[in-house]
Amino acid sequence: MGNTIGVILISYDVNRLHTDVKKSMSDMGYSDSFMFEGKSKTYYLPNTTLWHSKKSSNQAVDDLQGVCNSLGVSLEKAIAVLASEFNGI
């Protein structure tokens, strides 16, 4: 279902240790902000939403599950989508 490699957006809910989950995902190359080409403003995603430039949606969910398992955190829900074109404010 989600094997295409590209820009992936993943949003999730965990029961605790939100900051630790986000940090661990960040260490794996996920980011909580972006900039549009030619603009100097940084746009921040909602608290438990991240993106990665070179993953599949399957890989993103697997990464998140691995982080949650290693931290003993319950992953309540998550969705990862291929986001090759988007806009934000």
Biopython code that builds the backbone (N, CA, C, O; Angstrom):
import numpy as np
from Bio.PDB.StructureBuilder import StructureBuilder

atoms = [
    (1, "MET", "N", (0.818, -1.200, 0.000)),
    (1, "MET", "CA", (0.000, 0.000, 0.000)),
    (1, "MET", "C", (0.855, 1.254, 0.000)),
    (1, "MET", "O", (0.600, 2.162, -0.791)),
    (2, "GLY", "N", (1.848, 1.334, 0.848)),
    (2, "GLY", "CA", (2.622, 2.552, 0.956)),
    (2, "GLY", "C", (4.103, 2.340, 0.749)),
    (2, "GLY", "O", (4.899, 2.555, 1.663)),
    (3, "ASN", "N", (4.487, 1.910, -0.469)),
    (3, "ASN", "CA", (5.892, 1.607, -0.741)),
    (3, "ASN", "C", (6.612, 2.669, -1.548)),
    (3, "ASN", "O", (7.821, 2.563, -1.751)),
    (4, "THR", "N", (5.904, 3.696, -2.017)),
    (4, "THR", "CA", (6.511, 4.747, -2.823)),
    (4, "THR", "C", (7.383, 5.633, -1.942)),
    (4, "THR", "O", (6.930, 6.128, -0.910)),
    (5, "ILE", "N", (8.623, 5.829, -2.349)),
    (5, "ILE", "CA", (9.552, 6.672, -1.599)),
    (5, "ILE", "C", (9.352, 8.119, -2.029)),
    (5, "ILE", "O", (9.283, 8.412, -3.222)),
    (6, "GLY", "N", (9.260, 9.019, -1.062)),
    (6, "GLY", "CA", (9.104, 10.439, -1.357)),
    (6, "GLY", "C", (8.941, 11.222, -0.084)),
    (6, "GLY", "O", (9.373, 10.789, 0.985)),
    (7, "VAL", "N", (8.317, 12.375, -0.196)),
    (7, "VAL", "CA", (8.042, 13.211, 0.973)),
    (7, "VAL", "C", (6.848, 12.611, 1.709)),
    (7, "VAL", "O", (5.748, 12.518, 1.163)),
    (8, "ILE", "N", (7.079, 12.213, 2.938)),
    (8, "ILE", "CA", (6.049, 11.576, 3.756)),
    (8, "ILE", "C", (5.684, 12.493, 4.913)),
    (8, "ILE", "O", (6.553, 13.067, 5.569)),
    (9, "LEU", "N", (4.394, 12.619, 5.147)),
    (9, "LEU", "CA", (3.866, 13.344, 6.299)),
    (9, "LEU", "C", (3.255, 12.302, 7.224)),
    (9, "LEU", "O", (2.427, 11.500, 6.791)),
    (10, "ILE", "N", (3.653, 12.304, 8.494)),
    (10, "ILE", "CA", (3.114, 11.351, 9.457)),
    (10, "ILE", "C", (2.568, 12.110, 10.661)),
    (10, "ILE", "O", (3.217, 13.008, 11.197)),
    (11, "SER", "N", (1.373, 11.734, 11.069)),
    (11, "SER", "CA", (0.728, 12.337, 12.231)),
    (11, "SER", "C", (0.328, 11.200, 13.163)),
    (11, "SER", "O", (-0.095, 10.138, 12.706)),
    (12, "TYR", "N", (0.460, 11.420, 14.460)),
    (12, "TYR", "CA", (0.272, 10.324, 15.412)),
    (12, "TYR", "C", (-0.187, 10.835, 16.767)),
    (12, "TYR", "O", (-0.078, 12.023, 17.072)),
    (13, "ASP", "N", (-0.701, 9.918, 17.570)),
    (13, "ASP", "CA", (-1.007, 10.174, 18.977)),
    (13, "ASP", "C", (-0.350, 9.088, 19.807)),
    (13, "ASP", "O", (-0.443, 7.904, 19.483)),
    (14, "VAL", "N", (0.310, 9.491, 20.869)),
    (14, "VAL", "CA", (0.907, 8.564, 21.824)),
    (14, "VAL", "C", (0.389, 8.899, 23.214)),
    (14, "VAL", "O", (-0.102, 10.002, 23.451)),
    (15, "ASN", "N", (0.500, 7.951, 24.128)),
    (15, "ASN", "CA", (-0.075, 8.161, 25.455)),
    (15, "ASN", "C", (0.834, 8.943, 26.397)),
    (15, "ASN", "O", (0.360, 9.470, 27.403)),
    (16, "ARG", "N", (2.125, 9.029, 26.095)),
    (16, "ARG", "CA", (3.049, 9.754, 26.965)),
    (16, "ARG", "C", (4.380, 9.945, 26.238)),
    (16, "ARG", "O", (4.579, 9.432, 25.137)),
    (17, "LEU", "N", (5.280, 10.685, 26.866)),
    (17, "LEU", "CA", (6.631, 10.917, 26.343)),
    (17, "LEU", "C", (6.645, 11.498, 24.926)),
    (17, "LEU", "O", (7.473, 11.126, 24.095)),
    (18, "HIS", "N", (5.709, 12.419, 24.671)),
    (18, "HIS", "CA", (5.609, 13.038, 23.342)),
    (18, "HIS", "C", (6.936, 13.644, 22.883)),
    (18, "HIS", "O", (7.342, 13.469, 21.734)),
    (19, "THR", "N", (7.600, 14.353, 23.783)),
    (19, "THR", "CA", (8.862, 15.009, 23.426)),
    (19, "THR", "C", (9.937, 13.988, 23.088)),
    (19, "THR", "O", (10.719, 14.198, 22.161)),
    (20, "ASP", "N", (9.984, 12.891, 23.824)),
    (20, "ASP", "CA", (10.984, 11.852, 23.566)),
    (20, "ASP", "C", (10.724, 11.153, 22.228)),
    (20, "ASP", "O", (11.662, 10.837, 21.496)),
    (21, "VAL", "N", (9.461, 10.917, 21.917)),
    (21, "VAL", "CA", (9.112, 10.307, 20.632)),
    (21, "VAL", "C", (9.535, 11.232, 19.499)),
    (21, "VAL", "O", (10.151, 10.794, 18.528)),
    (22, "LYS", "N", (9.205, 12.504, 19.627)),
    (22, "LYS", "CA", (9.549, 13.474, 18.587)),
    (22, "LYS", "C", (11.064, 13.579, 18.419)),
    (22, "LYS", "O", (11.556, 13.643, 17.293)),
    (23, "LYS", "N", (11.795, 13.596, 19.508)),
    (23, "LYS", "CA", (13.267, 13.677, 19.461)),
    (23, "LYS", "C", (13.848, 12.449, 18.767)),
    (23, "LYS", "O", (14.741, 12.569, 17.928)),
    (24, "SER", "N", (13.344, 11.279, 19.114)),
    (24, "SER", "CA", (13.844, 10.047, 18.494)),
    (24, "SER", "C", (13.555, 10.030, 16.996)),
    (24, "SER", "O", (14.398, 9.610, 16.203)),
    (25, "MET", "N", (12.384, 10.478, 16.614)),
    (25, "MET", "CA", (12.054, 10.554, 15.189)),
    (25, "MET", "C", (12.929, 11.590, 14.490)),
    (25, "MET", "O", (13.367, 11.378, 13.360)),
    (26, "SER", "N", (13.178, 12.698, 15.157)),
    (26, "SER", "CA", (14.060, 13.736, 14.616)),
    (26, "SER", "C", (15.467, 13.178, 14.386)),
    (26, "SER", "O", (16.109, 13.495, 13.384)),
    (27, "ASP", "N", (15.937, 12.354, 15.310)),
    (27, "ASP", "CA", (17.253, 11.727, 15.170)),
    (27, "ASP", "C", (17.313, 10.814, 13.942)),
    (27, "ASP", "O", (18.395, 10.509, 13.441)),
    (28, "MET", "N", (16.142, 10.381, 13.460)),
    (28, "MET", "CA", (16.056, 9.507, 12.286)),
    (28, "MET", "C", (15.814, 10.317, 11.006)),
    (28, "MET", "O", (15.585, 9.742, 9.941)),
    (29, "GLY", "N", (15.864, 11.650, 11.111)),
    (29, "GLY", "CA", (15.745, 12.495, 9.930)),
    (29, "GLY", "C", (14.379, 13.114, 9.701)),
    (29, "GLY", "O", (14.164, 13.777, 8.687)),
    (30, "TYR", "N", (13.451, 12.907, 10.631)),
    (30, "TYR", "CA", (12.125, 13.523, 10.517)),
    (30, "TYR", "C", (12.198, 14.961, 11.026)),
    (30, "TYR", "O", (13.014, 15.282, 11.889)),
    (31, "SER", "N", (11.342, 15.814, 10.487)),
    (31, "SER", "CA", (11.355, 17.224, 10.868)),
    (31, "SER", "C", (9.947, 17.698, 11.193)),
    (31, "SER", "O", (8.960, 17.167, 10.686)),
    (32, "ASP", "N", (9.878, 18.717, 12.057)),
    (32, "ASP", "CA", (8.583, 19.291, 12.431)),
    (32, "ASP", "C", (8.353, 20.659, 11.791)),
    (32, "ASP", "O", (7.407, 21.362, 12.146)),
    (33, "SER", "N", (9.215, 21.033, 10.850)),
    (33, "SER", "CA", (9.074, 22.338, 10.204)),
    (33, "SER", "C", (9.565, 22.250, 8.763)),
    (33, "SER", "O", (10.244, 21.297, 8.380)),
    (34, "PHE", "N", (9.212, 23.255, 7.977)),
    (34, "PHE", "CA", (9.644, 23.319, 6.589)),
    (34, "PHE", "C", (9.690, 24.775, 6.155)),
    (34, "PHE", "O", (9.142, 25.655, 6.819)),
    (35, "MET", "N", (10.355, 25.013, 5.029)),
    (35, "MET", "CA", (10.404, 26.334, 4.402)),
    (35, "MET", "C", (10.067, 26.158, 2.937)),
    (35, "MET", "O", (10.491, 25.183, 2.316)),
    (36, "PHE", "N", (9.306, 27.091, 2.374)),
    (36, "PHE", "CA", (9.046, 27.070, 0.942)),
    (36, "PHE", "C", (10.250, 27.663, 0.235)),
    (36, "PHE", "O", (10.904, 28.568, 0.753)),
    (37, "GLU", "N", (10.539, 27.150, -0.950)),
    (37, "GLU", "CA", (11.661, 27.645, -1.737)),
    (37, "GLU", "C", (11.502, 29.144, -1.986)),
    (37, "GLU", "O", (10.437, 29.609, -2.390)),
    (38, "GLY", "N", (12.568, 29.884, -1.741)),
    (38, "GLY", "CA", (12.557, 31.319, -1.971)),
    (38, "GLY", "C", (11.969, 32.138, -0.834)),
    (38, "GLY", "O", (11.922, 33.365, -0.921)),
    (39, "LYS", "N", (11.523, 31.487, 0.225)),
    (39, "LYS", "CA", (10.946, 32.192, 1.375)),
    (39, "LYS", "C", (11.870, 32.018, 2.575)),
    (39, "LYS", "O", (12.584, 31.021, 2.677)),
    (40, "SER", "N", (11.854, 32.982, 3.473)),
    (40, "SER", "CA", (12.707, 32.888, 4.659)),
    (40, "SER", "C", (11.934, 32.468, 5.908)),
    (40, "SER", "O", (12.533, 32.255, 6.962)),
    (41, "LYS", "N", (10.616, 32.347, 5.800)),
    (41, "LYS", "CA", (9.790, 31.977, 6.945)),
    (41, "LYS", "C", (9.804, 30.463, 7.161)),
    (41, "LYS", "O", (9.721, 29.691, 6.206)),
    (42, "THR", "N", (9.909, 30.047, 8.425)),
    (42, "THR", "CA", (9.819, 28.644, 8.802)),
    (42, "THR", "C", (8.393, 28.344, 9.227)),
    (42, "THR", "O", (7.810, 29.074, 10.029)),
    (43, "TYR", "N", (7.832, 27.268, 8.688)),
    (43, "TYR", "CA", (6.481, 26.830, 9.028)),
    (43, "TYR", "C", (6.581, 25.598, 9.907)),
    (43, "TYR", "O", (7.267, 24.637, 9.557)),
    (44, "TYR", "N", (5.898, 25.617, 11.054)),
    (44, "TYR", "CA", (5.928, 24.492, 11.983)),
    (44, "TYR", "C", (4.647, 23.679, 11.862)),
    (44, "TYR", "O", (3.547, 24.228, 11.799)),
    (45, "LEU", "N", (4.812, 22.368, 11.831)),
    (45, "LEU", "CA", (3.684, 21.448, 11.762)),
    (45, "LEU", "C", (3.026, 21.325, 13.139)),
    (45, "LEU", "O", (3.634, 21.695, 14.143)),
    (46, "PRO", "N", (1.798, 20.814, 13.200)),
    (46, "PRO", "CA", (1.170, 20.548, 14.501)),
    (46, "PRO", "C", (2.063, 19.641, 15.359)),
    (46, "PRO", "O", (2.926, 18.937, 14.835)),
    (47, "ASN", "N", (1.853, 19.663, 16.656)),
    (47, "ASN", "CA", (2.762, 19.035, 17.631)),
    (47, "ASN", "C", (3.176, 17.597, 17.331)),
    (47, "ASN", "O", (4.356, 17.270, 17.460)),
    (48, "THR", "N", (2.269, 16.750, 16.944)),
    (48, "THR", "CA", (2.630, 15.349, 16.702)),
    (48, "THR", "C", (2.524, 15.004, 15.219)),
    (48, "THR", "O", (2.009, 13.951, 14.843)),
    (49, "THR", "N", (3.020, 15.909, 14.394)),
    (49, "THR", "CA", (3.084, 15.698, 12.951)),
    (49, "THR", "C", (4.510, 15.988, 12.500)),
    (49, "THR", "O", (5.102, 16.997, 12.882)),
    (50, "LEU", "N", (5.048, 15.092, 11.684)),
    (50, "LEU", "CA", (6.417, 15.217, 11.193)),
    (50, "LEU", "C", (6.444, 14.892, 9.703)),
    (50, "LEU", "O", (5.478, 14.365, 9.151)),
    (51, "TRP", "N", (7.557, 15.214, 9.065)),
    (51, "TRP", "CA", (7.732, 14.843, 7.667)),
    (51, "TRP", "C", (9.149, 14.348, 7.443)),
    (51, "TRP", "O", (10.062, 14.647, 8.213)),
    (52, "HIS", "N", (9.310, 13.593, 6.382)),
    (52, "HIS", "CA", (10.627, 13.081, 5.981)),
    (52, "HIS", "C", (10.695, 13.143, 4.458)),
    (52, "HIS", "O", (9.700, 12.885, 3.781)),
    (53, "SER", "N", (11.846, 13.481, 3.926)),
    (53, "SER", "CA", (11.950, 13.679, 2.481)),
    (53, "SER", "C", (12.152, 12.399, 1.677)),
    (53, "SER", "O", (11.935, 12.406, 0.466)),
    (54, "LYS", "N", (12.561, 11.306, 2.310)),
    (54, "LYS", "CA", (12.893, 10.097, 1.542)),
    (54, "LYS", "C", (12.471, 8.832, 2.276)),
    (54, "LYS", "O", (13.308, 7.999, 2.624)),
    (55, "LYS", "N", (11.188, 8.693, 2.506)),
    (55, "LYS", "CA", (10.640, 7.492, 3.147)),
    (55, "LYS", "C", (9.377, 7.086, 2.403)),
    (55, "LYS", "O", (8.844, 7.850, 1.598)),
    (56, "SER", "N", (8.909, 5.882, 2.678)),
    (56, "SER", "CA", (7.579, 5.473, 2.238)),
    (56, "SER", "C", (6.660, 5.580, 3.447)),
    (56, "SER", "O", (7.131, 5.689, 4.579)),
    (57, "SER", "N", (5.368, 5.549, 3.216)),
    (57, "SER", "CA", (4.446, 5.618, 4.352)),
    (57, "SER", "C", (4.607, 4.379, 5.232)),
    (57, "SER", "O", (4.480, 4.474, 6.453)),
    (58, "ASN", "N", (4.884, 3.222, 4.633)),
    (58, "ASN", "CA", (5.137, 2.016, 5.438)),
    (58, "ASN", "C", (6.363, 2.193, 6.329)),
    (58, "ASN", "O", (6.330, 1.851, 7.511)),
    (59, "GLN", "N", (7.444, 2.727, 5.763)),
    (59, "GLN", "CA", (8.661, 2.944, 6.546)),
    (59, "GLN", "C", (8.417, 3.918, 7.692)),
    (59, "GLN", "O", (8.914, 3.709, 8.798)),
    (60, "ALA", "N", (7.659, 4.975, 7.439)),
    (60, "ALA", "CA", (7.392, 5.977, 8.471)),
    (60, "ALA", "C", (6.631, 5.361, 9.642)),
    (60, "ALA", "O", (6.972, 5.600, 10.801)),
    (61, "VAL", "N", (5.610, 4.576, 9.344)),
    (61, "VAL", "CA", (4.846, 3.929, 10.421)),
    (61, "VAL", "C", (5.730, 2.917, 11.152)),
    (61, "VAL", "O", (5.685, 2.826, 12.378)),
    (62, "ASP", "N", (6.530, 2.162, 10.407)),
    (62, "ASP", "CA", (7.455, 1.214, 11.042)),
    (62, "ASP", "C", (8.443, 1.936, 11.950)),
    (62, "ASP", "O", (8.715, 1.479, 13.060)),
    (63, "ASP", "N", (8.986, 3.070, 11.481)),
    (63, "ASP", "CA", (9.917, 3.855, 12.309)),
    (63, "ASP", "C", (9.239, 4.303, 13.601)),
    (63, "ASP", "O", (9.811, 4.183, 14.684)),
    (64, "LEU", "N", (8.021, 4.818, 13.477)),
    (64, "LEU", "CA", (7.288, 5.297, 14.642)),
    (64, "LEU", "C", (6.986, 4.160, 15.612)),
    (64, "LEU", "O", (7.128, 4.327, 16.824)),
    (65, "GLN", "N", (6.573, 3.013, 15.095)),
    (65, "GLN", "CA", (6.306, 1.866, 15.957)),
    (65, "GLN", "C", (7.576, 1.425, 16.683)),
    (65, "GLN", "O", (7.531, 1.084, 17.864)),
    (66, "GLY", "N", (8.697, 1.432, 15.983)),
    (66, "GLY", "CA", (9.970, 1.069, 16.604)),
    (66, "GLY", "C", (10.359, 2.022, 17.723)),
    (66, "GLY", "O", (10.801, 1.594, 18.789)),
    (67, "VAL", "N", (10.192, 3.315, 17.474)),
    (67, "VAL", "CA", (10.496, 4.315, 18.507)),
    (67, "VAL", "C", (9.593, 4.116, 19.718)),
    (67, "VAL", "O", (10.063, 4.117, 20.856)),
    (68, "CYS", "N", (8.314, 3.946, 19.476)),
    (68, "CYS", "CA", (7.368, 3.765, 20.584)),
    (68, "CYS", "C", (7.690, 2.502, 21.380)),
    (68, "CYS", "O", (7.656, 2.515, 22.610)),
    (69, "ASN", "N", (7.999, 1.419, 20.681)),
    (69, "ASN", "CA", (8.363, 0.182, 21.376)),
    (69, "ASN", "C", (9.609, 0.363, 22.226)),
    (69, "ASN", "O", (9.661, -0.110, 23.361)),
    (70, "SER", "N", (10.611, 1.044, 21.688)),
    (70, "SER", "CA", (11.862, 1.223, 22.432)),
    (70, "SER", "C", (11.681, 2.120, 23.654)),
    (70, "SER", "O", (12.409, 1.984, 24.638)),
    (71, "LEU", "N", (10.714, 3.035, 23.596)),
    (71, "LEU", "CA", (10.464, 3.941, 24.723)),
    (71, "LEU", "C", (9.368, 3.426, 25.659)),
    (71, "LEU", "O", (9.101, 4.044, 26.690)),
    (72, "GLY", "N", (8.741, 2.320, 25.318)),
    (72, "GLY", "CA", (7.647, 1.794, 26.131)),
    (72, "GLY", "C", (6.411, 2.671, 26.086)),
    (72, "GLY", "O", (5.680, 2.793, 27.069)),
    (73, "VAL", "N", (6.186, 3.279, 24.926)),
    (73, "VAL", "CA", (5.074, 4.201, 24.734)),
    (73, "VAL", "C", (3.982, 3.494, 23.936)),
    (73, "VAL", "O", (4.275, 2.705, 23.037)),
    (74, "SER", "N", (2.735, 3.777, 24.263)),
    (74, "SER", "CA", (1.620, 3.224, 23.506)),
    (74, "SER", "C", (1.298, 4.142, 22.333)),
    (74, "SER", "O", (0.964, 5.312, 22.515)),
    (75, "LEU", "N", (1.405, 3.588, 21.120)),
    (75, "LEU", "CA", (1.038, 4.315, 19.910)),
    (75, "LEU", "C", (-0.459, 4.138, 19.724)),
    (75, "LEU", "O", (-0.922, 3.051, 19.378)),
    (76, "GLU", "N", (-1.214, 5.198, 19.952)),
    (76, "GLU", "CA", (-2.668, 5.113, 19.929)),
    (76, "GLU", "C", (-3.226, 5.137, 18.507)),
    (76, "GLU", "O", (-4.168, 4.409, 18.192)),
    (77, "LYS", "N", (-2.645, 5.975, 17.651)),
    (77, "LYS", "CA", (-3.052, 6.023, 16.250)),
    (77, "LYS", "C", (-2.006, 6.782, 15.460)),
    (77, "LYS", "O", (-1.255, 7.597, 15.997)),
    (78, "ALA", "N", (-1.978, 6.491, 14.162)),
    (78, "ALA", "CA", (-1.030, 7.168, 13.286)),
    (78, "ALA", "C", (-1.511, 7.048, 11.846)),
    (78, "ALA", "O", (-2.190, 6.093, 11.471)),
    (79, "ILE", "N", (-1.141, 8.041, 11.057)),
    (79, "ILE", "CA", (-1.388, 7.993, 9.619)),
    (79, "ILE", "C", (-0.175, 8.604, 8.927)),
    (79, "ILE", "O", (0.344, 9.639, 9.346)),
    (80, "ALA", "N", (0.256, 7.952, 7.876)),
    (80, "ALA", "CA", (1.372, 8.454, 7.080)),
    (80, "ALA", "C", (0.917, 8.518, 5.628)),
    (80, "ALA", "O", (0.329, 7.570, 5.108)),
    (81, "VAL", "N", (1.197, 9.645, 4.982)),
    (81, "VAL", "CA", (0.760, 9.852, 3.599)),
    (81, "VAL", "C", (1.891, 10.404, 2.757)),
    (81, "VAL", "O", (2.767, 11.114, 3.251)),
    (82, "LEU", "N", (1.859, 10.070, 1.491)),
    (82, "LEU", "CA", (2.778, 10.634, 0.526)),
    (82, "LEU", "C", (2.334, 12.068, 0.261)),
    (82, "LEU", "O", (1.192, 12.295, -0.138)),
    (83, "ALA", "N", (3.212, 13.027, 0.476)),
    (83, "ALA", "CA", (2.835, 14.446, 0.405)),
    (83, "ALA", "C", (3.735, 15.170, -0.603)),
    (83, "ALA", "O", (4.487, 16.074, -0.240)),
    (84, "SER", "N", (3.649, 14.772, -1.841)),
    (84, "SER", "CA", (4.540, 15.351, -2.840)),
    (84, "SER", "C", (4.191, 16.781, -3.202)),
    (84, "SER", "O", (5.039, 17.511, -3.715)),
    (85, "GLU", "N", (2.950, 17.198, -2.944)),
    (85, "GLU", "CA", (2.564, 18.580, -3.187)),
    (85, "GLU", "C", (1.691, 19.043, -2.042)),
    (85, "GLU", "O", (0.701, 18.394, -1.703)),
    (86, "PHE", "N", (2.056, 20.168, -1.444)),
    (86, "PHE", "CA", (1.272, 20.673, -0.314)),
    (86, "PHE", "C", (1.476, 22.169, -0.181)),
    (86, "PHE", "O", (2.361, 22.753, -0.806)),
    (87, "ASN", "N", (0.650, 22.767, 0.637)),
    (87, "ASN", "CA", (0.744, 24.190, 0.957)),
    (87, "ASN", "C", (0.488, 24.333, 2.445)),
    (87, "ASN", "O", (-0.099, 23.432, 3.044)),
    (88, "GLY", "N", (0.890, 25.392, 3.047)),
    (88, "GLY", "CA", (0.672, 25.585, 4.478)),
    (88, "GLY", "C", (0.717, 27.042, 4.880)),
    (88, "GLY", "O", (1.239, 27.891, 4.157)),
    (89, "ILE", "N", (0.164, 27.315, 6.041)),
    (89, "ILE", "CA", (0.215, 28.667, 6.614)),
    (89, "ILE", "C", (0.652, 28.593, 8.058)),
    (89, "ILE", "O", (0.760, 29.623, 8.724)),
]
sb = StructureBuilder()
sb.init_structure("model")
sb.init_model(0)
sb.init_chain("A")
sb.init_seg("    ")
for serial, (resi, resn, name, xyz) in enumerate(atoms, 1):
    if name == "N":
        sb.init_residue(resn, " ", resi, " ")
    sb.init_atom(name, np.array(xyz, "f"), 0.0, 1.0, " ", f" {name:<3s}", serial, name[0])
structure = sb.get_structure()
